[in-house]
Amino acid sequence: MIRVAGSMLFWGFLVLSSLVLFPIGALLWLVSAPFDPRRSVAHRFTSLWASLYTWLNPAWPVRVIGRERLYEAGPAVIVANHLSLLDILVLFRLHSHFKWVSKIENFRVPIIGWNMRLCDYIPIRRGDKQSTLAMFRQCDRALAGGSSILMFPEGTRSATGRLRAFGSGAFQIAERNRVPLQPIIVRGTAEALPKRGFVLQGRHPISIEILEPIPADEVAGRDPEDTMQRVRALFLMHLKADADT
C-alpha cells in the first residue's frame, strides 16, 4: 500500500507539474523559435523539466559515469539500452542537445506529446515502411543541422532486463551521415519501474554510463550490420561485467 500511495503521489505530481510547466515551455518556444532552428532552448527547458522527477525523488539517486566521454564536438547518433519508462527521464540528465526518435504514440499523449513536437523530436510508426523512411530523412536533417539524435536500438523496453536484439536503423543513420556513435548504458531503471505496471518499486540507485564514442571514420563506409553487432557486443560485455561482480 505504501508503494501504491507513493506511486499515486509521484504520477499526480508529474501531471500537475506538467500542467504548470508546459505553458512556460510553449512561451519559450514561441519567443526563441525565430532564431533557434535547432530548438535548443525548448530542449534545454525540457531537460530541466524531466530532470525534476529524479532530482526531487530520493528513491532514484542518479549517477552519471564518464560524462567527460560524452561526444559534443558535433552531432552524433546516441544509442542506449531500454529497460523502463524511466530511461527517458533519466537520459535527460545528460543535459546535452539531441533529438529523440520515439514511437508515434508518445506524440499523442496530451502535454508530453505536444512538448515533443515543440522540440522537433522525431516520430516513427513501428512496422510502417513509409514512416521509417520519413524518420530517416528527419534524422538526416537534424544531424546536418548540428543536432545529435538519440535512439533505443532495441526498439522497445526489455521485459526481462536482458539486452534484446538490436535493429540496424541507428547504425544506418550514423553510417550514411558519417557521424560518430555514442553508446550509453542505463542501469537500475527496470528495478525502479518495471516494464509492466506503474507502481514504483522503492529505492533503487540508477546510473548512466557513457562509453567511449566510436569515431565517424570507424562508422562511415562500414556495413551498418557489422557496426550494430560491434556495439551490441560492447553493451553485452559491460552488462556481463555487472553480473559477474
VOGU-3710 file (C-alpha; in Angstrom, 3 decimals, decimal comma):
1> mirvagsmlf> 0,000/0,000/0,000  2,882/2,357/0,732  4,269/1,781/-2,764  0,873/2,330/-4,355  0,345/5,554/-2,389  3,838/6,765/-3,262  3,254/5,944/-6,918  -0,021/7,854/-6,971  1,726/10,828/-5,388  4,511/10,696/-7,985
11> wgflvlsslv> 2,234/10,407/-11,022  -0,046/13,087/-9,626  2,905/15,417/-9,196  4,050/14,648/-12,744  0,642/15,550/-14,168  0,189/18,716/-12,114  3,735/19,956/-12,713  3,340/19,299/-16,445  0,197/21,423/-16,498  2,214/24,264/-14,960
21> lfpigallwl> 5,438/23,813/-16,924  4,093/23,193/-20,417  2,783/26,767/-20,870  6,212/28,067/-19,817  7,878/25,775/-22,343  5,438/26,836/-25,050  6,167/30,513/-24,326  9,918/29,879/-24,505  9,416/28,084/-27,815  7,347/30,978/-29,177
31> vsapfdprrs> 9,972/33,574/-28,216  13,018/31,559/-29,325  11,742/29,782/-32,458  12,591/32,574/-34,950  16,310/32,438/-34,111  16,641/28,888/-32,787  16,122/26,422/-35,674  17,550/23,512/-33,642  15,010/24,177/-30,843  17,869/24,077/-28,367
41> vahrftslwa> 16,049/26,404/-25,932  12,979/24,175/-25,922  15,108/21,062/-25,475  17,128/22,611/-22,657  13,939/23,549/-20,827  12,591/20,026/-21,389  15,787/18,554/-19,952  15,312/20,599/-16,788  11,601/19,711/-16,645  12,271/15,970/-16,985
51> slytwlnpaw> 15,159/16,083/-14,521  12,888/17,425/-11,791  11,383/13,971/-11,339  14,689/12,354/-10,484  16,205/15,326/-8,652  13,215/15,510/-6,294  12,750/11,780/-5,787  15,111/10,399/-3,101  14,240/6,861/-4,241  16,024/7,467/-7,558
61> pvrvigrerl> 19,560/8,717/-6,954  21,043/9,096/-10,440  24,770/8,892/-11,111  26,320/9,850/-14,443  29,518/7,898/-15,083  32,042/9,118/-17,660  30,433/12,426/-18,558  33,803/13,552/-19,948  33,426/10,865/-22,636  30,183/12,325/-23,996
71> yeagpaviva> 30,784/13,389/-27,596  29,747/17,005/-28,019  32,200/18,263/-30,663  29,429/17,875/-33,234  26,347/15,795/-33,948  26,353/12,080/-33,172  23,965/9,155/-33,028  23,450/8,282/-29,356  22,345/4,711/-28,638  21,207/3,399/-25,249
81> nhlslldilv> 19,675/0,231/-23,853  15,996/0,384/-22,929  14,633/-1,046/-19,675  11,856/1,206/-18,422  9,771/4,314/-18,976  12,218/5,963/-16,591  15,009/5,696/-19,166  13,564/8,730/-20,910  13,551/10,876/-17,769  16,992/9,658/-16,765
91> lfrlhshfkw> 18,658/10,300/-20,130  17,582/13,928/-19,995  20,109/14,159/-17,153  22,786/14,210/-19,867  21,835/17,885/-20,392  23,148/17,603/-23,921  21,435/18,654/-27,130  19,734/15,841/-29,047  16,520/14,854/-30,780  14,647/11,818/-29,515
101> vskienfrvp> 13,473/9,233/-32,009  10,283/7,927/-30,420  7,242/5,861/-31,316  4,437/8,000/-32,667  2,088/7,023/-29,831  4,156/9,139/-27,443  3,463/12,226/-29,554  -0,271/11,688/-28,984  -0,016/11,952/-25,196  -1,512/15,289/-24,105
111> iigwnmrlcd> 1,031/17,862/-22,914  4,027/15,496/-23,136  3,432/14,788/-26,819  2,711/18,436/-27,555  6,021/19,381/-25,988  7,828/16,700/-28,008  6,532/18,341/-31,172  7,679/21,780/-29,993  11,174/20,300/-29,591  11,045/18,780/-33,101
121> yipirrgdkq> 11,623/15,274/-31,824  11,269/12,584/-34,451  8,305/10,181/-34,591  8,233/6,688/-36,033  5,300/4,330/-36,535  6,523/0,801/-35,879  6,200/-1,580/-38,801  5,385/1,204/-41,281  7,950/1,435/-44,077  6,933/4,946/-45,147
131> stlamfrqcd> 7,166/6,184/-41,578  10,610/4,633/-41,256  11,790/6,377/-44,430  10,389/9,683/-43,152  12,203/9,134/-39,844  15,471/8,574/-41,734  15,009/11,842/-43,633  14,241/13,773/-40,441  17,324/12,291/-38,756  19,438/13,294/-41,752
141> ralaggssil> 18,157/16,872/-41,487  18,679/17,001/-37,724  22,268/15,784/-37,992  23,003/18,138/-40,891  21,681/20,983/-38,729  24,043/20,110/-35,889  21,687/18,149/-33,608  22,536/14,712/-32,274  19,809/12,088/-32,234  19,077/9,543/-29,506
151> mfpegtrsat> 17,653/6,113/-30,267  16,975/2,849/-28,466  18,265/0,218/-30,923  16,272/-2,474/-29,102  13,160/-0,660/-30,291  11,146/-1,358/-27,148  11,712/-1,959/-23,453  13,142/-5,256/-22,277  10,683/-7,135/-20,063  13,434/-9,282/-18,520
161> grlrafgsga> 16,260/-6,785/-18,116  18,305/-8,727/-20,662  19,556/-6,929/-23,749  17,222/-7,525/-26,687  18,242/-7,853/-30,327  19,224/-4,562/-31,972  17,690/-3,064/-35,083  20,104/-1,561/-37,588  18,364/1,817/-38,095  20,583/3,883/-35,781
171> fqiaernrvp> 23,705/2,397/-37,349  22,489/3,036/-40,888  21,842/6,661/-39,959  25,324/7,073/-38,454  26,956/5,463/-41,499  25,082/7,492/-44,124  25,701/10,764/-42,256  29,327/9,940/-41,379  28,929/10,845/-37,701  30,196/9,158/-34,515
181> lqpiivrgta> 28,198/6,713/-32,444  27,864/7,428/-28,734  26,989/4,294/-26,711  25,335/4,743/-23,305  24,345/2,083/-20,777  21,445/2,707/-18,385  21,227/0,637/-15,197  18,700/0,398/-12,377  15,592/1,762/-14,084  13,966/-1,662/-14,551
191> ealpkrgfvl> 14,171/-2,284/-10,820  12,743/1,154/-10,050  9,844/0,874/-12,518  9,424/-2,432/-14,392  8,035/-2,535/-17,927  4,624/-3,760/-16,857  2,783/-1,545/-14,397  3,099/1,935/-12,937  3,854/1,120/-9,305  7,256/2,430/-8,224
201> qgrhpisiei> 9,393/-0,248/-6,587  11,075/1,579/-3,731  14,605/2,932/-3,592  16,870/1,885/-6,465  20,073/3,658/-7,477  20,193/4,466/-11,187  23,242/5,099/-13,325  24,044/6,296/-16,827  27,424/5,095/-18,061  28,783/6,976/-21,062
211> lepipadeva> 31,150/4,754/-23,035  33,866/5,918/-25,398  32,353/7,212/-28,639  33,040/5,296/-31,833  34,652/7,781/-34,247  32,998/8,655/-37,529  35,835/7,112/-39,547  35,103/3,759/-37,881  31,428/4,048/-38,840  31,427/5,618/-42,317
221> grdpedtmqr> 31,865/3,133/-45,119  31,343/0,145/-42,813  28,472/-2,305/-43,048  25,880/-0,983/-40,534  25,044/-4,570/-39,564  28,672/-5,130/-38,557  28,709/-1,895/-36,560  25,432/-2,903/-34,917  26,894/-6,232/-33,800  30,038/-4,487/-32,560
231> vralflmhlk> 28,041/-2,082/-30,392  25,732/-4,789/-29,079  28,761/-6,902/-28,123  30,147/-3,865/-26,287  26,896/-3,487/-24,343  26,846/-7,200/-23,516  30,427/-7,056/-22,276  29,677/-4,228/-19,856  26,401/-5,744/-18,666  28,044/-9,150/-18,154
241> adadt> 30,724/-7,480/-16,067  27,916/-6,183/-13,829  26,529/-9,699/-13,436  29,954/-11,105/-12,579  30,654/-8,610/-9,796
//
